[in-house]
Amino acid sequence: MIDVAKFKPKTVYVTYIAATPRKIWDALTQPEFTKQFFFGRTVEIDARVGGSFVLRMPDGRVDVKGEVVAFEPPWRLAVTWTVDWNEQMRTLPACLVTYDLAEAGEAVRLTMTEAHQWDVPDDLLAGGRMGWPVILSSLKSLLETGKPLSVKMEPPKEMIAALERLKPG
């Protein structure tokens, strides 16, 4: 069992979405939705605590893998998160990504937290800090307008440099 007390928040984003908790939950947990707002990635979740979590790239390769830590539809989803597409990142300790939903009048407050069990350098956090706002904004757009955002992004230079420093030899 994962000891969530060892994870400390490093990145937190809050957004308000004019949708029901169930619609947001479905968008976060069903591949036909994640494909639209999460850079073409599809989610695979074994819907139980201890189940597997996989995020696949459009070409089918594994981008992220982990384990379900909390599965409380439609209010809370927490998964461990290990970036698998990059050899150096694959060796780093897993982080914990949590989505918390709460009713807020006619909207829902979605809080996404990325927590770590080690002192992650800011340059390594740069990718998530650049990507999460776009992902969550695209989710909001998809649910409110029916269309996700179209944003072209590249990995931050400081993150790429940090990964190069992690290479053995």
Backbone as CSV, one residue per row, in Angstrom:
resi,resn,N_x,N_y,N_z,CA_x,CA_y,CA_z,C_x,C_y,C_z
1,MET,0.841,-1.194,0.000,0.000,0.000,0.000,0.878,1.247,0.000
2,ILE,0.489,2.231,-0.775,1.222,3.488,-0.896,0.980,4.335,0.356
3,ASP,2.058,4.864,0.924,1.953,5.763,2.065,1.851,7.195,1.537
4,VAL,0.616,7.681,1.364,0.418,9.005,0.766,0.954,10.125,1.653
5,ALA,1.152,9.864,2.942,1.684,10.888,3.845,3.111,11.280,3.473
6,LYS,3.823,10.426,2.745,5.202,10.724,2.334,5.262,11.685,1.154
7,PHE,4.123,11.930,0.492,4.084,12.782,-0.694,3.734,14.211,-0.292
8,LYS,4.534,15.151,-0.773,4.301,16.575,-0.493,3.933,17.285,-1.796
9,PRO,2.862,18.102,-1.774,2.444,18.810,-2.992,3.542,19.734,-3.516
10,LYS,3.781,19.658,-4.830,4.735,20.540,-5.495,4.031,21.423,-6.525
11,THR,2.946,20.917,-7.079,2.200,21.643,-8.099,0.716,21.457,-7.813
12,VAL,-0.024,22.562,-7.731,-1.468,22.504,-7.486,-2.146,23.484,-8.434
13,TYR,-3.166,22.995,-9.132,-3.961,23.854,-10.010,-5.421,23.683,-9.653
14,VAL,-6.129,24.802,-9.630,-7.560,24.795,-9.363,-8.258,25.471,-10.535
15,THR,-9.303,24.844,-11.026,-10.125,25.450,-12.071,-11.588,25.174,-11.761
16,TYR,-12.442,26.016,-12.278,-13.880,25.860,-12.106,-14.479,25.544,-13.459
17,ILE,-15.304,24.499,-13.490,-15.863,24.020,-14.748,-17.377,23.982,-14.642
18,ALA,-18.047,24.544,-15.629,-19.508,24.525,-15.680,-19.957,23.168,-16.240
19,ALA,-19.943,22.180,-15.369,-20.350,20.814,-15.724,-20.685,20.096,-14.425
20,THR,-21.250,18.928,-14.553,-21.559,18.139,-13.357,-20.317,17.365,-12.912
21,PRO,-20.263,17.002,-11.631,-19.142,16.169,-11.184,-19.016,14.887,-12.020
22,ARG,-20.131,14.274,-12.393,-20.092,13.029,-13.158,-19.475,13.244,-14.537
23,LYS,-19.814,14.355,-15.202,-19.229,14.624,-16.529,-17.724,14.823,-16.426
24,ILE,-17.282,15.534,-15.400,-15.850,15.746,-15.214,-15.168,14.424,-14.890
25,TRP,-15.765,13.647,-14.011,-15.224,12.331,-13.655,-15.082,11.453,-14.906
26,ASP,-16.129,11.413,-15.697,-16.072,10.610,-16.923,-14.964,11.099,-17.854
27,ALA,-14.808,12.411,-17.958,-13.761,12.967,-18.822,-12.370,12.581,-18.331
28,LEU,-12.194,12.484,-17.032,-10.889,12.130,-16.464,-10.595,10.634,-16.534
29,THR,-11.640,9.807,-16.631,-11.448,8.361,-16.493,-11.794,7.541,-17.725
30,GLN,-12.263,8.185,-18.791,-12.648,7.437,-19.985,-11.781,7.851,-21.178
31,PRO,-11.205,6.862,-21.874,-10.252,7.167,-22.938,-10.809,8.011,-24.076
32,GLU,-12.096,7.875,-24.393,-12.648,8.676,-25.486,-12.650,10.169,-25.156
33,PHE,-12.630,10.501,-23.864,-12.535,11.903,-23.447,-11.077,12.352,-23.338
34,THR,-10.243,11.553,-22.638,-8.859,11.994,-22.431,-8.150,12.199,-23.764
35,LYS,-8.500,11.402,-24.742,-7.887,11.534,-26.070,-8.107,12.936,-26.643
36,GLN,-9.240,13.552,-26.282,-9.588,14.856,-26.833,-8.848,16.015,-26.166
37,PHE,-8.616,15.932,-24.848,-8.048,17.089,-24.147,-6.642,16.862,-23.600
38,PHE,-6.121,15.631,-23.644,-4.844,15.298,-23.010,-3.800,14.960,-24.067
39,PHE,-3.613,15.861,-25.041,-2.602,15.701,-26.090,-2.722,14.362,-26.818
40,GLY,-3.952,13.884,-27.026,-4.177,12.643,-27.758,-3.964,11.380,-26.944
41,ARG,-3.660,11.527,-25.672,-3.409,10.353,-24.838,-4.711,9.715,-24.360
42,THR,-4.680,8.403,-24.225,-5.844,7.666,-23.724,-5.503,7.054,-22.374
43,VAL,-6.476,7.091,-21.492,-6.299,6.571,-20.143,-6.835,5.141,-20.082
44,GLU,-6.164,4.321,-19.297,-6.632,2.970,-18.988,-6.570,2.842,-17.476
45,ILE,-7.729,2.634,-16.853,-7.779,2.553,-15.394,-8.478,1.273,-14.980
46,ASP,-7.822,0.512,-14.131,-8.465,-0.611,-13.449,-9.159,0.026,-12.246
47,ALA,-10.466,0.190,-12.342,-11.254,1.053,-11.459,-11.397,0.521,-10.040
48,ARG,-10.265,0.454,-9.349,-10.265,0.026,-7.947,-8.944,0.437,-7.326
49,VAL,-8.945,0.640,-6.019,-7.704,0.935,-5.307,-6.768,-0.258,-5.487
50,GLY,-5.541,0.032,-5.882,-4.569,-1.022,-6.165,-4.546,-1.428,-7.628
51,GLY,-5.512,-0.944,-8.403,-5.565,-1.255,-9.823,-4.519,-0.488,-10.608
52,SER,-4.339,-0.861,-11.856,-3.327,-0.212,-12.684,-3.870,1.060,-13.331
53,PHE,-2.949,1.963,-13.616,-3.239,3.211,-14.308,-2.221,3.344,-15.426
54,VAL,-2.688,3.570,-16.648,-1.801,3.746,-17.792,-2.323,4.914,-18.619
55,LEU,-1.402,5.740,-19.098,-1.721,6.797,-20.037,-0.915,6.491,-21.298
56,ARG,-1.622,6.265,-22.420,-0.958,5.883,-23.668,-0.873,7.057,-24.631
57,MET,0.259,7.115,-25.320,0.452,8.111,-26.364,-0.399,7.731,-27.575
58,PRO,-0.629,8.672,-28.483,-1.445,8.361,-29.669,-0.929,7.163,-30.477
59,ASP,0.390,6.904,-30.435,0.933,5.766,-31.190,0.880,4.449,-30.410
60,GLY,0.291,4.467,-29.204,0.126,3.246,-28.409,1.208,3.014,-27.370
61,ARG,2.324,3.760,-27.449,3.364,3.597,-26.434,2.865,4.096,-25.078
62,VAL,3.413,3.506,-24.012,3.063,3.946,-22.661,3.784,5.258,-22.367
63,ASP,3.016,6.265,-21.982,3.559,7.557,-21.578,3.783,7.549,-20.073
64,VAL,2.740,7.176,-19.333,2.762,7.182,-17.873,2.148,5.882,-17.385
65,LYS,2.705,5.355,-16.303,2.073,4.198,-15.674,2.085,4.396,-14.166
66,GLY,1.163,3.699,-13.515,1.074,3.828,-12.069,0.033,2.912,-11.492
67,GLU,-0.382,3.273,-10.280,-1.347,2.478,-9.524,-2.427,3.403,-8.974
68,VAL,-3.651,2.912,-8.954,-4.766,3.672,-8.391,-4.649,3.660,-6.869
69,VAL,-4.609,4.853,-6.275,-4.490,5.001,-4.830,-5.843,5.361,-4.206
70,ALA,-6.651,6.145,-4.915,-8.014,6.488,-4.466,-8.920,6.470,-5.681
71,PHE,-10.079,5.847,-5.531,-11.064,5.790,-6.607,-12.424,5.962,-5.963
72,GLU,-12.905,7.226,-5.930,-14.143,7.585,-5.237,-15.027,8.402,-6.173
73,PRO,-15.656,7.727,-7.160,-16.473,8.459,-8.138,-17.617,9.208,-7.467
74,PRO,-17.946,10.393,-7.921,-17.225,11.235,-8.875,-16.395,12.317,-8.192
75,TRP,-15.842,12.038,-7.026,-15.226,13.092,-6.221,-13.718,13.068,-6.150
76,ARG,-13.099,11.876,-6.203,-11.648,11.829,-5.984,-11.013,10.679,-6.741
77,LEU,-9.944,11.014,-7.458,-9.117,10.029,-8.133,-7.668,10.376,-7.830
78,ALA,-6.914,9.397,-7.333,-5.487,9.590,-7.077,-4.746,8.391,-7.641
79,VAL,-3.663,8.690,-8.366,-2.858,7.636,-8.979,-1.377,7.957,-8.809
80,THR,-0.570,6.899,-8.657,0.862,7.138,-8.744,1.176,7.373,-10.209
81,TRP,2.264,8.067,-10.468,2.533,8.581,-11.811,4.032,8.451,-12.080
82,THR,4.391,7.520,-12.947,5.777,7.356,-13.367,5.833,7.574,-14.874
83,VAL,6.581,8.579,-15.281,6.738,8.849,-16.713,7.579,7.716,-17.293
84,ASP,7.027,7.033,-18.295,7.663,5.833,-18.835,8.349,6.068,-20.175
85,TRP,8.009,7.126,-20.883,8.523,7.335,-22.235,9.992,7.722,-22.259
86,ASN,10.506,8.177,-21.128,11.887,8.645,-21.046,12.644,7.772,-20.047
87,GLU,13.763,7.210,-20.487,14.522,6.284,-19.649,14.934,6.905,-18.313
88,GLN,15.380,8.159,-18.332,15.814,8.801,-17.091,14.635,9.028,-16.142
89,MET,13.510,9.438,-16.684,12.350,9.698,-15.824,11.778,8.401,-15.258
90,ARG,11.921,7.327,-15.991,11.424,6.018,-15.558,12.102,5.580,-14.265
91,THR,13.327,6.059,-14.016,14.078,5.655,-12.822,13.783,6.535,-11.607
92,LEU,13.068,7.632,-11.801,12.759,8.538,-10.692,11.625,7.974,-9.838
93,PRO,11.554,8.362,-8.566,10.431,7.919,-7.733,9.096,8.409,-8.314
94,ALA,8.083,7.594,-8.190,6.749,7.967,-8.679,6.231,9.177,-7.933
95,CYS,5.434,9.982,-8.632,4.731,11.064,-7.945,3.275,10.629,-7.768
96,LEU,2.503,11.451,-7.120,1.099,11.163,-6.866,0.283,12.290,-7.491
97,VAL,-0.575,11.938,-8.443,-1.457,12.911,-9.077,-2.872,12.661,-8.540
98,THR,-3.467,13.719,-8.009,-4.799,13.612,-7.406,-5.720,14.639,-8.038
99,TYR,-6.913,14.182,-8.383,-7.981,15.063,-8.854,-9.058,15.054,-7.780
100,ASP,-9.368,16.225,-7.225,-10.443,16.367,-6.252,-11.516,17.262,-6.847
101,LEU,-12.759,16.810,-6.796,-13.888,17.574,-7.317,-14.798,17.972,-6.162
102,ALA,-15.317,19.195,-6.225,-16.245,19.687,-5.201,-17.269,20.592,-5.875
103,GLU,-18.509,20.455,-5.464,-19.544,21.325,-6.013,-19.266,22.765,-5.601
104,ALA,-19.537,23.681,-6.525,-19.316,25.106,-6.268,-20.431,25.878,-6.973
105,GLY,-21.601,25.868,-6.379,-22.751,26.513,-7.018,-23.146,25.741,-8.259
106,GLU,-23.184,26.426,-9.406,-23.544,25.768,-10.656,-22.324,25.240,-11.401
107,ALA,-21.196,25.251,-10.731,-19.946,24.758,-11.319,-19.338,23.712,-10.391
108,VAL,-18.227,23.172,-10.823,-17.462,22.227,-10.013,-16.039,22.754,-9.914
109,ARG,-15.505,22.738,-8.697,-14.103,23.102,-8.490,-13.275,21.826,-8.655
110,LEU,-12.370,21.849,-9.623,-11.457,20.737,-9.855,-10.071,21.157,-9.383
111,THR,-9.538,20.408,-8.428,-8.193,20.666,-7.923,-7.309,19.495,-8.324
112,MET,-6.241,19.796,-9.063,-5.274,18.785,-9.458,-4.008,19.045,-8.657
113,THR,-3.531,18.016,-7.978,-2.323,18.131,-7.165,-1.303,17.114,-7.641
114,GLU,-0.090,17.585,-7.864,1.033,16.702,-8.168,1.954,16.746,-6.954
115,ALA,2.067,15.609,-6.265,2.852,15.539,-5.034,4.008,14.555,-5.217
116,HIS,5.099,14.827,-4.506,6.306,14.017,-4.650,6.828,13.583,-3.286
117,GLN,7.551,12.464,-3.286,8.122,11.939,-2.051,9.620,12.239,-1.946
118,TRP,10.101,13.127,-2.813,11.497,13.544,-2.774,11.572,15.010,-3.193
119,ASP,12.705,15.627,-2.972,12.865,17.050,-3.270,13.193,17.220,-4.752
120,VAL,12.170,17.323,-5.575,12.324,17.396,-7.029,12.829,18.784,-7.419
121,PRO,13.889,18.846,-8.211,14.360,20.150,-8.681,13.309,20.832,-9.568
122,ASP,13.245,22.143,-9.481,12.261,22.901,-10.259,12.379,22.655,-11.759
123,ASP,13.608,22.456,-12.254,13.735,22.254,-13.697,13.074,20.953,-14.155
124,LEU,13.046,19.942,-13.294,12.335,18.707,-13.648,10.816,18.883,-13.575
125,LEU,10.377,19.770,-12.688,8.942,20.032,-12.552,8.403,20.902,-13.687
126,ALA,9.283,21.489,-14.479,8.887,22.449,-15.514,7.924,21.850,-16.534
127,GLY,8.102,20.575,-16.880,7.214,19.950,-17.868,5.775,19.915,-17.389
128,GLY,5.563,19.431,-16.174,4.221,19.391,-15.613,3.646,20.779,-15.388
129,ARG,4.485,21.677,-14.946,4.013,23.039,-14.685,3.633,23.759,-15.975
130,MET,4.200,23.334,-17.084,3.799,23.882,-18.377,2.582,23.128,-18.919
131,GLY,2.567,21.816,-18.747,1.533,20.985,-19.336,0.195,20.991,-18.615
132,TRP,0.209,20.933,-17.277,-1.053,20.839,-16.541,-2.023,21.986,-16.818
133,PRO,-1.589,23.247,-16.868,-2.547,24.312,-17.162,-3.213,24.134,-18.531
134,VAL,-2.460,23.679,-19.516,-3.036,23.467,-20.847,-4.014,22.303,-20.819
135,ILE,-3.638,21.208,-20.171,-4.505,20.024,-20.087,-5.816,20.381,-19.395
136,LEU,-5.723,21.036,-18.252,-6.936,21.359,-17.487,-7.780,22.417,-18.200
137,SER,-7.150,23.374,-18.862,-7.898,24.365,-19.643,-8.601,23.707,-20.819
138,SER,-7.945,22.744,-21.437,-8.545,22.031,-22.555,-9.717,21.171,-22.089
139,LEU,-9.582,20.553,-20.922,-10.692,19.794,-20.321,-11.883,20.719,-20.090
140,LYS,-11.620,21.878,-19.507,-12.678,22.860,-19.250,-13.356,23.271,-20.556
141,SER,-12.559,23.584,-21.560,-13.104,23.986,-22.862,-13.952,22.879,-23.474
142,LEU,-13.444,21.649,-23.432,-14.182,20.516,-23.988,-15.550,20.368,-23.326
143,LEU,-15.587,20.428,-22.011,-16.846,20.216,-21.298,-17.805,21.397,-21.423
144,GLU,-17.269,22.605,-21.552,-18.137,23.781,-21.618,-18.557,24.156,-23.038
145,THR,-17.712,23.841,-24.020,-18.023,24.260,-25.394,-18.156,23.097,-26.369
146,GLY,-17.703,21.912,-25.944,-17.712,20.761,-26.839,-16.452,20.633,-27.666
147,LYS,-15.506,21.600,-27.498,-14.265,21.564,-28.279,-13.065,21.748,-27.350
148,PRO,-12.081,20.860,-27.443,-10.858,21.061,-26.661,-10.021,22.167,-27.291
149,LEU,-9.029,22.640,-26.552,-8.106,23.632,-27.080,-7.111,22.965,-28.025
150,SER,-6.599,23.723,-28.957,-5.538,23.251,-29.837,-4.306,24.096,-29.537
151,VAL,-3.390,23.528,-28.763,-2.200,24.249,-28.333,-0.976,23.430,-28.721
152,LYS,-0.041,24.055,-29.406,1.209,23.376,-29.769,2.215,23.620,-28.651
153,MET,2.773,22.532,-28.141,3.733,22.655,-27.045,4.942,21.770,-27.299
154,GLU,6.058,22.174,-26.731,7.275,21.374,-26.731,7.756,21.294,-25.287
155,PRO,8.499,20.220,-24.950,9.019,20.132,-23.579,9.896,21.337,-23.258
156,PRO,9.809,21.859,-22.026,10.635,23.009,-21.649,12.125,22.672,-21.723
157,LYS,12.906,23.633,-22.180,14.354,23.435,-22.326,15.018,23.053,-21.002
158,GLU,14.577,23.673,-19.898,15.195,23.368,-18.606,14.924,21.935,-18.170
159,MET,13.761,21.382,-18.528,13.467,19.995,-18.201,14.344,19.052,-19.031
160,ILE,14.494,19.342,-20.318,15.336,18.523,-21.191,16.779,18.541,-20.683
161,ALA,17.270,19.708,-20.287,18.637,19.818,-19.756,18.779,18.999,-18.471
162,ALA,17.762,19.041,-17.600,17.803,18.265,-16.353,17.824,16.767,-16.652
163,LEU,17.066,16.335,-17.643,17.056,14.919,-18.021,18.414,14.486,-18.574
164,GLU,19.040,15.377,-19.336,20.376,15.071,-19.864,21.368,14.863,-18.719
165,ARG,21.241,15.654,-17.656,22.144,15.513,-16.505,21.920,14.191,-15.770
166,LEU,20.724,13.605,-15.906,20.424,12.332,-15.246,20.982,11.125,-15.997
167,LYS,21.350,11.312,-17.257,21.852,10.187,-18.055,23.121,9.613,-17.427
168,PRO,23.194,8.281,-17.359,24.404,7.664,-16.823,25.606,7.903,-17.740
169,GLY,26.771,7.989,-17.135,28.007,8.109,-17.896,28.251,9.473,-18.295
